[in-house]
């Protein structure tokens, strides 16, 4: 494994760990901000390395497309944090919905990379795994809506 691929794997693993940590902590917890910053930095690292790895081949792979979409959601989640005063109370919903979407793309790419390297799986299974997190996201989004928008919470 070359150094770029190793960096890619480590930063993707860090994104998974820090992303799930941030999502499962209350937003005012000190560790939430640390995990969120680690998530953003690791996303930037593994996206950059993904593009460099992808540049080794002339065709655009589905993973490069997934990376681009996931990076967009990551940056939108960060944008909501930076603009929370302008956005008012809706910033939190924009933040966690984009965060959940970006986390889904990390999971999609990771699962597909592992499955296609370890098993002989049909190509259509890639797209099934791409769609799968979006059936789970609304459930988790409703849980976060109750957490942050229930009466008596701030």
TAWOTA-V161507 format. One record per pair of residues at least 4 apart in sequence whose C-alpha atoms are under 7 Angstrom apart, sorted by the first residue. I is the first residue (numbers start at 1). GAP is how many residues later the second one is. Records with the same first field share a line. If there is no record, write none. Layout:
I = GAP + GAP
//
This chain:
1 = 4 + 5
2 = 4
3 = 4
4 = 4 + 45
5 = 4
6 = 4
7 = 4
8 = 4 + 38 + 41 + 42
9 = 4
10 = 4
11 = 4 + 31 + 34 + 35
12 = 4 + 30 + 31 + 34
13 = 4
14 = 4 + 28
15 = 4 + 24 + 27 + 28
16 = 4 + 90
17 = 4
18 = 4 + 17 + 18 + 20 + 21
19 = 4 + 16 + 17 + 20 + 84
20 = 4
21 = 4 + 14
22 = 10 + 13 + 14
25 = 4 + 7
26 = 6
27 = 5
28 = 4
30 = 4
31 = 4
32 = 4
33 = 4
34 = 4
35 = 4
36 = 4
37 = 4
38 = 4
39 = 4
40 = 4 + 34
41 = 4
42 = 4
43 = 4
44 = 4
45 = 4
46 = 4
47 = 4 + 20
48 = 4
49 = 4
50 = 4 + 14
51 = 4 + 13
54 = 10
60 = 4
61 = 4
62 = 4
63 = 4 + 46
64 = 4
65 = 4
66 = 4 + 39
67 = 4
68 = 4
69 = 4
70 = 4 + 32 + 35
71 = 4 + 31
72 = 4
73 = 4 + 25 + 26 + 28 + 29
74 = 4 + 24 + 25 + 28
75 = 4
76 = 4 + 22
77 = 4 + 17 + 18 + 19 + 21 + 22
78 = 4
79 = 4
80 = 4 + 11 + 14 + 15
81 = 10 + 14
83 = 4
84 = 4 + 7
87 = 4
90 = 4
91 = 4
92 = 4
93 = 4
94 = 4
95 = 4
96 = 4
97 = 4 + 44
98 = 4
99 = 4
100 = 4 + 37
101 = 4
102 = 4
103 = 4
104 = 4 + 29
105 = 4
106 = 4
107 = 4
108 = 4 + 21 + 22
109 = 4
110 = 4
111 = 4
112 = 4 + 14
113 = 4
114 = 4
115 = 4
116 = 4 + 5
121 = 4
124 = 4
125 = 4
126 = 4
127 = 4
128 = 4
133 = 4
136 = 4
137 = 4
138 = 4
139 = 4
140 = 4
141 = 4
142 = 4
143 = 4
144 = 4
145 = 4
146 = 4
148 = 5 + 6
149 = 4
//
